[in-house]
Amino acid sequence: MHGCSLLENPKKEEAVARVFDTYLYMSEVKGAIPEGTSSKDSTIIARNYIDTWVRKQLMLNRAEIALSEEQKDFEKKLEEYRSSLLIYSYRQKLLQQKIDTTVHDEEILEYYENNINNFILSDEVVMAIFVKLPLDAPDISSVRNWTRSAANSDIDNLEKYSVNYAEKFDMFNNSWIYFSDLMKQVPLSIEQPSRFLRYNDYFETSDSLYHYFIHIIDHKSEGNVTPLSLIKMDIKSILLNKRKIEFYKNLEQQVYNEGLNKNQFEIFR
């Protein structure tokens, strides 16, 4: 390591700084400088390290003076933190070993139906066809007709065409998407989505690079029940979390019962 001027020929445990009765030694400063650092960079790193150390020690000293003994007593807090961390790690270890993370569709559907009033839309959702084409793409009029059509043959033509020419092609005809998420991909601002969707099932627009074609196949407005496909993963997370809570509860009771049966604890009344 190339040393800096502060580090050349150091004496054993040579002090390089002092704050009140606390000293910073050369060995600690050297340990903060990576191997192979140039002399110039070593000097900068060393000076920054010393300056940071001095500032920290001054703040520590001020805190020692300003805080009461009770405020400075962290042993109880550290022990509580250690206990919580140990229990958490133990729980996680057993959780990974024993809990079943498979959530079947039947469970998800049952939870959805039993809690249907908790899944109310706060935004418009749509099933749609979305096509994004470069301005120089050929046969735009056919794309327009195919996009607006519900015929299988036209959808097939649109799919084949999009493979060769479309920048983006999505068919949300079997799944729902939030209308706001769809519109993030389109250079068009719609101030009243609910009203707009009531009267428009097709629209298109362009910018300096692309044509955008959107066919709304179906839509649900704010206040209706959220389609299951949109919240399936959320419900899965809810069910898994309920399993975890139940697992932790049973684990704690099991440990308690074992301790009781083996006289591992006493409660003095």
Secondary structure as GFF3:
##gff-version 3
##sequence-region A 1 269
A	DSSP	beta_strand	15	19	.	.	.	ID=ss1
A	DSSP	beta_strand	22	25	.	.	.	ID=ss2
A	DSSP	alpha_helix	26	31	.	.	.	ID=ss3
A	DSSP	alpha_helix	39	66	.	.	.	ID=ss4
A	DSSP	alpha_helix	69	72	.	.	.	ID=ss5
A	DSSP	alpha_helix	75	98	.	.	.	ID=ss6
A	DSSP	alpha_helix	105	114	.	.	.	ID=ss7
A	DSSP	three_ten_helix	116	118	.	.	.	ID=ss8
A	DSSP	beta_strand	125	134	.	.	.	ID=ss9
A	DSSP	alpha_helix	140	148	.	.	.	ID=ss10
A	DSSP	alpha_helix	152	165	.	.	.	ID=ss11
A	DSSP	beta_strand	168	171	.	.	.	ID=ss12
A	DSSP	beta_strand	177	178	.	.	.	ID=ss13
A	DSSP	alpha_helix	179	183	.	.	.	ID=ss14
A	DSSP	alpha_helix	193	199	.	.	.	ID=ss15
A	DSSP	beta_strand	202	206	.	.	.	ID=ss16
A	DSSP	beta_strand	210	220	.	.	.	ID=ss17
A	DSSP	alpha_helix	228	261	.	.	.	ID=ss18
###
